[in-house]
Amino acid sequence: MCNLRSFFTPLLAVLLLQSLVVVVSAQGSATTWKTLTGNPPLVIARGGFSGLFPDSSSDAFQFATLASLPDVVLWCDVQLTKDSVGICAPDLRLDNYTSIAQVMQNKDKLYLVNGIPTRGWFTVDFTLNELSLIFLTQGIYSRSEKFDNIYSIQTVEDVANLKPPGLWLNIQHDAFFTQHNLSMRNYVLSLYRRVVINHLSSPEVGFLRSVVKRFNLNITKLVLRFLEPNVIEPSTNETYGSLSNNLTFIKTFASGILIPKSYIWPLDASNYVQPHTSIVSDAHKAGLEVFVSDFYNDVPLSYNYSYDPVTEYLNFVDYVDFSVDGVLSDFPVTPSATIGKLNFFMGAVVSLPTIIELSTVATSSFSYSDFSFCIADCFSGLGKNAAPQVNLSVISKNGASGDYPGCTDLAYQNAILDGADVIDCPVQISKDGIPFCLGTINLFDSTTVAQSSYSNRAQTIPQIEAGSGIFTFSLTWSDIQSLTPVISSPYSKNELFRNPKFRNSGKFLTLSDFLALAKNASSLSGVLISIENAAYLIEKEGLPVTDKVLDVLSKAGYDDPTSKKVMIESTNSSVLKKFRDKNNYELVYRIEEDIQDAQDAALKDIKGFANSVVISKASVFRESSSFLIGVTNVVPKLRSHGLSVYVETFRNEFVSQAWDFFSDSTVEINSYVMGASISGVITEFPLTSARYKSKSLMFLVDMQQYRVNPGRSWNRCLGSNSSSRPYMSPARPGDLVQLIAPFALPPAQPPSPVITAPDVEEGPLPSHRASAPVPGGGATAIPPGPPNGLPKIGACIFLSNLAMLITILLLL
C-alpha cells in the first residue's frame, strides 16, 4: 500500500485540471452577503471530498482542500476507539464504510444506540492498532467502489496535521461513549490544547453546555446540530422541532445551529419545494449563525432544481431574503463554485498581484502548495441578463425537455426563458403533409398514442427503426393534436424522474408556429431544424419533407439574411445538399455513432456540404465504467477542417456523467468547453449551460505550466477589464483512473470506429412525384385483435361467399 499511496498523492492535484477551469467573470456579485456576519458562506467538506473518495480518507481530505474555496472547513465525525483515540469516521459502526466485516469476522456486537438495539462492529471494541488492519470503503453504494481498500482510518490528529484552513469536529454520540466508559468531553478538551478547533458541533445540548466555558469562543464556535423535528433531544427532553422555536436558549451555549435543508425549504409529498420558513432570519436575529446539512450532488433533488446542484445551493446562499452562513457538502467543489469568493490560494491566502516562482512537481516529493486557485465571484448574484463570458452556443434538445414534455410550447418557451441561444425543431410530417416538431418519428416515444383510439395503427418499418411503432405519417395533424404529450425520463430505471407535475403538459407546434415563436424571441440567435428519414418519407409515403421545410421557412421570412440564423441538421448528406443554395443557412452534419477519429477524406467530403458537425460526448472523451480514460482527436480534426463542433446530449441527472465530473453538470460542461474547445452544447437543460456561459465556474491556474512572471497583471482575476487571463491546461482524462488500485481498474474498452469517406457518401434524395404513396410504405402492419377477441373475416372473403350464394339461388 505504501507504493500505491506514493503514486496516488501527486495525481490528486493534476486531477483538478480535468474539470474545474474557466474564465473568471468580470461581472461582480453582491458586495455584501445576507449572512450573520456579512461574510460569504463557509464551505464545509463532510469527511473531505466524500462524494468521490471513501468518507474521511486521507485523499478525501486532501482533495477537498484542493477543489474548494481557500477557507474550506474539513468536517470530521469524531469516534473513540477502545484505547480512547479519536478517529474520523462517519458512524459508530465500522461495517458500512470499512473492510472490518471481512477482516474481523464474528466480532460484531449488539448495543443500544439512542435506545435502539443496533448490531455491528463498533469503534469502542477495537484499539487503534487493531483498526490499522482494515481499510476504508465507500459507504454509499450508488457511488464508485473503485477507491475501496486503499486508505487507512485517519485519526483526528492526522487530519489536523494537514493544516486545513478550518477544522470542524462533530460529536454525534457523546452519551454512547459515556455508557462505554469513554469520555468524549475529556478527549476534546485534551485535543483542544494542541489542535486548533474552529467549530465543534453536537446534537446533544448537555455535551455543548458541559464544555462551553472551557473554550475560547473567539477561536472555537460551538454549534447545536439539529436532527429531524420529531426526534427528542435527550438532555432537554424536547423535540428538535420545539428547540427550533427557542433560539434564545440555544444562544446561551452556542454561536450557531446546524440544520437539515428541510428546516428552511420544506418539501411536499411530491418532492416540490414549499415556501421557506423564517428560521434563518429568526436565528440571525438571535445572534446565531445558520449552517445547513444534507447537500449531496448524487441524490434526487427537489424537482424545482432540475437535478442541478448549483441551482439548489443558490436557493440557500443567495436567496433574495437571506444567506445561510455555511453548507455541509460531500462535493465541496460545487458550493465553492456557487459561492465563488475572490481569493488567491497557495498554501495560504496572499495578496495580488504577486510574483510566484514554482519548480516542477516531482513525483517523489509533492507539495499541495504547488497548485493555486483563483476563484472569482461565480454564480452568486448572477442576473438573467448577465453578459456572456464564454464563446459557446447553447442549443436546446427538444426545447427545455428536461423540465417539460419535449417539443411542446412549454418546452420551447422555457428554453427561451432559460437563456438558450438556439432552439431546435426535429421536423416530423403528418399524414396530411403538415410539418411539425417532435423528438422522434415514433409517437410511442413522446405521446400517449398507445392508450388512444389510434393504438391499432402500430406497424414495423425496418428502414426507420427496429421494433414496432405508430409513426407520425400514419396520423393527420388533427389526430396528432389530440394526443397528450409525455415528458421524457431517460433514467427512470434509476428512480430519477422528471417534473411529474408537468408530465403531460403543453401542446405540440407546427413548424410554422415554432418559427413564429422563435422570431418573436429577441434573445434567440437562431433556430435548428433537424430532418431525418427524408428518403423514406419521399419514396414510400409520398411526403416531400425537405420541400415542405423550405416552403415554410420561406413563408416565415427566414430567407431574409437579416433574420435569425437557420441551422439545418441531418445525419444524411443528401438532405443537407438540398439546402446548399441557401447561403445564409448553417448546414450541420450529425454523426450518430460514437467515433474515435475521422479520415481526412471523410472530413473533406463533409466540408463540401456542411459548415459544422454534431458529435456525441463519447466521441470527445472515452469512458470505461463511467471513468474518463482518454480523449479522442475528433474535435481538433474537425476544427482543422474549418468545421464548428457541437456536442450532444447534455443532461443534468448525475448518472449521465462520468465520475470525473463530480456529479455536477456544470463541471461536465466546463470540461468539454475549456478542455476540448467545442463550439456549442446541445442540452435538455439549457438553463444550466446558459448560466455557465454567463458566469463561469472556476478559474484555476496550473502553476507548473503557467509561471507567473514579475509584473504580470492579475487584474482579470480581480474583476477589472484587463485582457490578461491565464488559463490552465486542457482537461486530461485518465487522471482519476490512475488513482484506482490496479486490482480495481475498469476493463479496457474496444476502440470506437473511424469515420471514412464511404460512411459519408450517399446518393441524392429520390424525386417526389405527385402520386399516391405506396400502400403501407413497405411496412408490415401489426393487426390488432378485435374487441371481442374473435378472428376477423376479410371483406373479400365475405363478398366472394355472397356471390356464390346468389349464383346457387339463380340455378335453383
SULRA-V222324 format. One record per backbone hydrogen bond with DSSP energy under -0.5 kcal/mol. NH is the residue of the N-H (numbers start at 1). CO is the residue of the C=O. E is the energy in kcal/mol with one decimal. If there is no record, write none. Layout:
NH,CO,E ; NH,CO,E
//
This chain:
5,1,-2.6 ; 6,2,-2.4 ; 7,3,-1.5 ; 8,4,-2.4 ; 9,5,-2.4 ; 10,6,-0.6 ; 11,7,-0.6 ; 11,8,-0.7 ; 12,8,-1.0 ; 12,9,-1.1 ; 13,9,-0.5 ; 13,10,-0.7 ; 14,10,-1.0 ; 15,11,-1.7 ; 16,12,-0.7 ; 16,13,-1.1 ; 17,14,-1.1 ; 18,15,-1.9 ; 19,16,-1.1 ; 20,16,-1.7 ; 22,698,-0.8 ; 33,38,-1.2 ; 42,325,-2.4 ; 44,42,-0.6 ; 44,327,-2.8 ; 45,43,-0.6 ; 45,73,-3.0 ; 46,44,-0.9 ; 46,329,-2.4 ; 47,45,-0.6 ; 47,75,-1.2 ; 48,45,-1.8 ; 49,60,-2.2 ; 50,46,-0.7 ; 50,48,-1.7 ; 51,330,-2.4 ; 52,49,-1.4 ; 53,49,-2.1 ; 56,47,-2.1 ; 57,54,-1.8 ; 61,57,-2.1 ; 62,58,-2.5 ; 63,59,-2.8 ; 64,60,-1.5 ; 65,61,-1.4 ; 66,62,-1.2 ; 67,63,-2.5 ; 72,69,-1.8 ; 73,43,-2.7 ; 74,166,-2.8 ; 75,45,-2.5 ; 76,168,-2.9 ; 78,76,-0.8 ; 78,170,-2.2 ; 79,87,-2.3 ; 81,85,-1.9 ; 82,123,-0.8 ; 82,126,-2.8 ; 84,81,-2.0 ; 87,79,-2.8 ; 88,154,-2.8 ; 89,77,-2.7 ; 89,87,-0.7 ; 94,121,-3.8 ; 97,94,-1.2 ; 98,94,-0.8 ; 99,135,-1.7 ; 102,99,-1.1 ; 103,99,-1.8 ; 104,100,-3.2 ; 107,104,-1.1 ; 109,120,-3.0 ; 111,109,-0.5 ; 111,118,-2.8 ; 113,111,-0.6 ; 113,116,-2.6 ; 114,112,-0.5 ; 116,113,-1.6 ; 117,115,-0.5 ; 118,111,-3.5 ; 120,109,-2.3 ; 122,120,-0.7 ; 123,92,-1.8 ; 125,122,-1.6 ; 126,123,-1.6 ; 131,127,-2.1 ; 132,128,-0.9 ; 132,129,-0.6 ; 133,130,-1.5 ; 134,131,-1.5 ; 136,151,-3.1 ; 137,97,-2.9 ; 139,137,-0.6 ; 141,139,-0.7 ; 143,140,-2.0 ; 148,145,-1.8 ; 149,136,-2.0 ; 150,136,-0.6 ; 150,147,-0.6 ; 154,88,-0.5 ; 156,86,-2.1 ; 159,155,-1.6 ; 160,156,-2.4 ; 161,157,-2.2 ; 162,159,-1.3 ; 163,160,-1.9 ; 166,72,-0.8 ; 168,74,-3.2 ; 169,167,-0.5 ; 169,199,-2.6 ; 170,76,-2.6 ; 171,169,-0.5 ; 171,201,-3.2 ; 172,170,-0.8 ; 177,173,-1.8 ; 178,174,-2.1 ; 179,175,-1.9 ; 180,176,-0.8 ; 180,177,-0.6 ; 181,178,-1.7 ; 182,177,-2.7 ; 184,182,-0.8 ; 187,183,-1.8 ; 188,184,-2.7 ; 189,185,-2.4 ; 190,186,-2.2 ; 191,187,-2.6 ; 192,188,-2.2 ; 193,189,-0.7 ; 193,190,-0.9 ; 194,191,-1.8 ; 195,191,-1.8 ; 197,195,-0.7 ; 198,167,-1.6 ; 198,196,-0.6 ; 199,167,-1.7 ; 200,221,-2.7 ; 201,169,-2.5 ; 202,223,-1.6 ; 203,171,-0.5 ; 205,203,-0.7 ; 208,204,-1.7 ; 209,205,-2.5 ; 210,206,-1.4 ; 211,207,-0.8 ; 211,208,-0.8 ; 212,208,-1.4 ; 214,211,-2.0 ; 215,212,-0.9 ; 217,215,-1.0 ; 219,216,-2.0 ; 220,216,-2.7 ; 221,198,-2.6 ; 221,219,-0.5 ; 223,200,-2.6 ; 224,256,-2.1 ; 225,202,-2.4 ; 225,223,-0.6 ; 226,224,-0.6 ; 226,258,-3.4 ; 231,228,-2.1 ; 233,238,-3.6 ; 234,232,-0.5 ; 237,233,-2.0 ; 238,233,-0.7 ; 240,228,-0.5 ; 240,231,-2.1 ; 241,229,-2.3 ; 243,239,-2.2 ; 244,240,-1.7 ; 245,242,-1.6 ; 246,243,-2.2 ; 249,246,-0.6 ; 250,246,-1.3 ; 251,247,-2.0 ; 252,249,-1.4 ; 253,250,-1.7 ; 254,250,-1.6 ; 255,222,-2.8 ; 256,222,-1.1 ; 257,289,-2.5 ; 258,224,-2.7 ; 259,257,-0.5 ; 259,291,-2.8 ; 261,293,-0.8 ; 263,260,-1.8 ; 264,261,-1.9 ; 265,261,-2.3 ; 266,264,-0.6 ; 268,272,-2.5 ; 271,268,-2.0 ; 274,266,-3.1 ; 277,264,-2.3 ; 282,278,-2.8 ; 283,279,-2.5 ; 284,280,-2.6 ; 285,281,-2.2 ; 286,282,-1.4 ; 287,284,-1.3 ; 288,283,-3.0 ; 289,255,-2.3 ; 291,257,-3.1 ; 291,289,-0.5 ; 292,326,-2.1 ; 293,259,-2.3 ; 295,328,-1.4 ; 296,294,-0.7 ; 299,296,-0.6 ; 303,271,-1.9 ; 305,302,-2.1 ; 306,303,-1.4 ; 307,302,-0.6 ; 308,305,-2.2 ; 309,307,-0.7 ; 312,308,-1.4 ; 313,309,-2.5 ; 314,310,-2.5 ; 315,311,-1.1 ; 315,312,-0.6 ; 316,312,-0.6 ; 316,313,-1.8 ; 317,313,-2.8 ; 318,314,-1.8 ; 319,322,-1.0 ; 323,34,-1.4 ; 324,316,-1.9 ; 325,290,-2.8 ; 326,290,-0.9 ; 327,42,-2.2 ; 328,292,-3.0 ; 329,44,-2.8 ; 329,327,-0.6 ; 330,295,-1.6 ; 334,331,-1.7 ; 335,331,-0.7 ; 336,332,-1.8 ; 337,333,-2.1 ; 338,334,-2.1 ; 339,335,-3.0 ; 340,336,-2.6 ; 343,341,-0.9 ; 343,375,-0.7 ; 345,343,-0.5 ; 345,373,-2.0 ; 346,344,-0.5 ; 346,348,-1.7 ; 348,346,-1.5 ; 350,344,-1.0 ; 356,354,-0.6 ; 356,708,-0.5 ; 358,356,-0.5 ; 362,365,-0.8 ; 370,367,-1.9 ; 371,368,-1.3 ; 372,701,-1.3 ; 373,345,-1.3 ; 374,699,-2.1 ; 375,343,-1.1 ; 376,374,-0.7 ; 379,337,-1.0 ; 380,338,-1.3 ; 382,379,-2.0 ; 386,383,-1.4 ; 389,693,-3.2 ; 390,693,-1.2 ; 392,390,-1.5 ; 393,679,-2.0 ; 394,392,-0.5 ; 395,393,-0.7 ; 395,681,-2.9 ; 396,422,-2.5 ; 397,399,-1.0 ; 397,683,-1.8 ; 398,396,-0.6 ; 400,411,-2.2 ; 401,397,-0.7 ; 401,399,-2.1 ; 402,684,-2.5 ; 403,400,-1.7 ; 404,400,-1.5 ; 405,502,-0.6 ; 407,398,-2.1 ; 408,405,-1.2 ; 409,507,-2.1 ; 412,408,-2.2 ; 413,409,-2.8 ; 414,410,-2.3 ; 415,411,-1.6 ; 416,412,-2.0 ; 417,413,-2.1 ; 418,414,-2.4 ; 419,415,-0.6 ; 419,416,-1.1 ; 420,415,-2.4 ; 421,394,-2.1 ; 422,394,-2.1 ; 423,526,-1.3 ; 425,528,-3.0 ; 427,425,-0.9 ; 427,530,-2.8 ; 428,436,-3.0 ; 430,434,-1.8 ; 431,472,-0.6 ; 431,475,-3.3 ; 433,430,-2.0 ; 435,433,-0.6 ; 436,428,-2.5 ; 437,509,-2.4 ; 438,426,-2.4 ; 443,441,-0.7 ; 443,470,-3.0 ; 445,442,-1.5 ; 446,443,-0.7 ; 447,443,-1.3 ; 448,484,-1.4 ; 451,448,-1.9 ; 452,449,-1.6 ; 455,452,-1.3 ; 457,454,-1.9 ; 458,455,-0.7 ; 459,469,-2.4 ; 460,780,-2.4 ; 461,459,-0.5 ; 461,467,-0.6 ; 464,461,-2.1 ; 465,461,-2.1 ; 469,459,-2.2 ; 471,469,-0.6 ; 472,441,-2.1 ; 474,471,-2.3 ; 475,472,-1.4 ; 480,476,-2.4 ; 481,477,-2.5 ; 482,478,-0.9 ; 482,479,-0.7 ; 483,480,-1.6 ; 486,446,-1.9 ; 487,503,-1.9 ; 492,489,-1.5 ; 494,491,-1.4 ; 495,492,-2.1 ; 496,491,-1.9 ; 497,495,-0.7 ; 499,497,-0.5 ; 502,499,-1.9 ; 503,500,-1.5 ; 505,502,-1.6 ; 509,407,-0.8 ; 511,435,-2.5 ; 514,510,-2.5 ; 515,511,-2.5 ; 516,512,-1.9 ; 517,513,-2.4 ; 518,514,-2.4 ; 519,515,-2.4 ; 520,516,-1.4 ; 521,518,-1.4 ; 522,520,-0.9 ; 524,521,-1.2 ; 525,421,-2.8 ; 526,421,-1.5 ; 527,565,-2.5 ; 528,423,-2.2 ; 529,567,-3.7 ; 530,425,-2.1 ; 530,528,-0.6 ; 531,569,-2.6 ; 532,427,-0.5 ; 537,533,-2.3 ; 538,534,-2.3 ; 539,535,-2.6 ; 540,536,-3.0 ; 541,536,-1.1 ; 542,538,-0.6 ; 543,537,-3.2 ; 544,542,-0.6 ; 545,543,-2.0 ; 548,544,-2.2 ; 549,545,-2.3 ; 550,546,-2.5 ; 551,547,-2.3 ; 552,548,-2.4 ; 553,549,-2.7 ; 554,550,-2.1 ; 555,551,-2.4 ; 556,552,-1.9 ; 557,554,-1.4 ; 558,553,-2.4 ; 560,557,-0.9 ; 563,560,-2.4 ; 565,525,-2.2 ; 566,584,-0.6 ; 567,527,-2.7 ; 568,586,-2.5 ; 569,529,-3.2 ; 569,567,-0.6 ; 570,588,-1.9 ; 573,571,-0.5 ; 575,572,-0.7 ; 576,572,-1.5 ; 577,573,-2.4 ; 578,574,-0.8 ; 578,575,-0.7 ; 579,576,-1.6 ; 580,577,-1.2 ; 582,579,-1.7 ; 583,581,-1.4 ; 585,582,-1.9 ; 586,566,-3.1 ; 587,585,-0.6 ; 588,568,-3.5 ; 588,586,-0.5 ; 589,587,-0.5 ; 589,612,-2.7 ; 590,570,-2.6 ; 590,588,-0.6 ; 591,589,-0.6 ; 591,614,-2.7 ; 592,590,-0.7 ; 596,753,-2.3 ; 597,753,-0.8 ; 599,755,-2.7 ; 603,599,-2.2 ; 604,600,-2.6 ; 605,601,-1.9 ; 606,602,-2.5 ; 607,603,-2.6 ; 608,604,-0.9 ; 608,605,-0.6 ; 609,605,-0.6 ; 609,606,-1.5 ; 610,606,-1.9 ; 611,587,-3.0 ; 612,587,-1.8 ; 613,644,-2.6 ; 614,589,-2.4 ; 615,646,-2.5 ; 617,648,-1.4 ; 619,616,-1.0 ; 620,617,-1.8 ; 621,617,-2.2 ; 622,630,-2.7 ; 624,627,-2.2 ; 627,624,-1.6 ; 629,622,-3.0 ; 630,622,-1.1 ; 632,620,-2.5 ; 633,596,-1.1 ; 637,633,-1.8 ; 638,634,-2.6 ; 639,635,-2.6 ; 640,636,-2.1 ; 641,637,-0.9 ; 641,638,-0.8 ; 642,639,-1.9 ; 643,638,-2.1 ; 644,611,-1.5 ; 646,613,-2.9 ; 646,644,-0.5 ; 647,680,-2.0 ; 648,615,-2.1 ; 649,682,-0.5 ; 650,682,-2.4 ; 656,653,-2.1 ; 657,654,-1.6 ; 659,626,-3.0 ; 661,658,-2.0 ; 662,659,-2.2 ; 663,658,-0.6 ; 664,661,-1.5 ; 668,664,-1.8 ; 669,665,-2.3 ; 670,666,-2.5 ; 671,667,-1.9 ; 672,668,-1.7 ; 673,669,-2.5 ; 674,670,-2.8 ; 675,670,-0.8 ; 675,671,-1.0 ; 676,672,-0.8 ; 677,673,-0.8 ; 678,672,-1.2 ; 679,645,-2.8 ; 680,645,-1.2 ; 681,393,-2.3 ; 682,647,-2.5 ; 683,395,-2.6 ; 683,681,-0.6 ; 684,650,-2.1 ; 685,650,-0.5 ; 688,685,-1.0 ; 689,685,-1.0 ; 690,686,-2.8 ; 691,687,-2.5 ; 692,688,-1.9 ; 693,689,-2.5 ; 694,690,-1.8 ; 695,691,-2.5 ; 699,374,-0.7 ; 700,698,-0.6 ; 701,372,-1.5 ; 702,700,-0.6 ; 703,701,-1.0 ; 705,702,-0.8 ; 706,702,-2.1 ; 707,705,-0.5 ; 709,707,-0.5 ; 712,709,-2.1 ; 716,724,-0.5 ; 717,714,-0.7 ; 718,714,-1.0 ; 719,715,-0.5 ; 719,716,-1.2 ; 720,715,-2.4 ; 725,723,-0.8 ; 734,628,-0.8 ; 735,732,-1.4 ; 738,734,-1.3 ; 739,736,-1.5 ; 740,737,-1.7 ; 741,146,-0.7 ; 744,741,-2.2 ; 745,742,-1.0 ; 753,594,-0.6 ; 755,597,-2.2 ; 759,756,-0.7 ; 760,756,-0.8 ; 760,757,-1.2 ; 761,757,-2.5 ; 769,767,-0.5 ; 771,769,-2.9 ; 774,540,-0.8 ; 777,774,-2.8 ; 778,775,-0.9 ; 779,776,-2.5 ; 780,460,-2.2 ; 781,779,-0.7 ; 782,458,-2.0 ; 783,781,-0.8 ; 789,786,-1.8 ; 794,792,-0.5 ; 798,794,-1.8 ; 799,795,-2.5 ; 800,796,-2.1 ; 801,797,-2.3 ; 802,798,-2.1 ; 803,799,-2.3 ; 804,800,-2.0 ; 805,801,-2.0 ; 806,802,-2.1 ; 807,803,-2.3 ; 808,804,-2.1 ; 809,805,-2.1 ; 810,806,-2.1 ; 811,807,-1.5 ; 812,808,-0.9
//
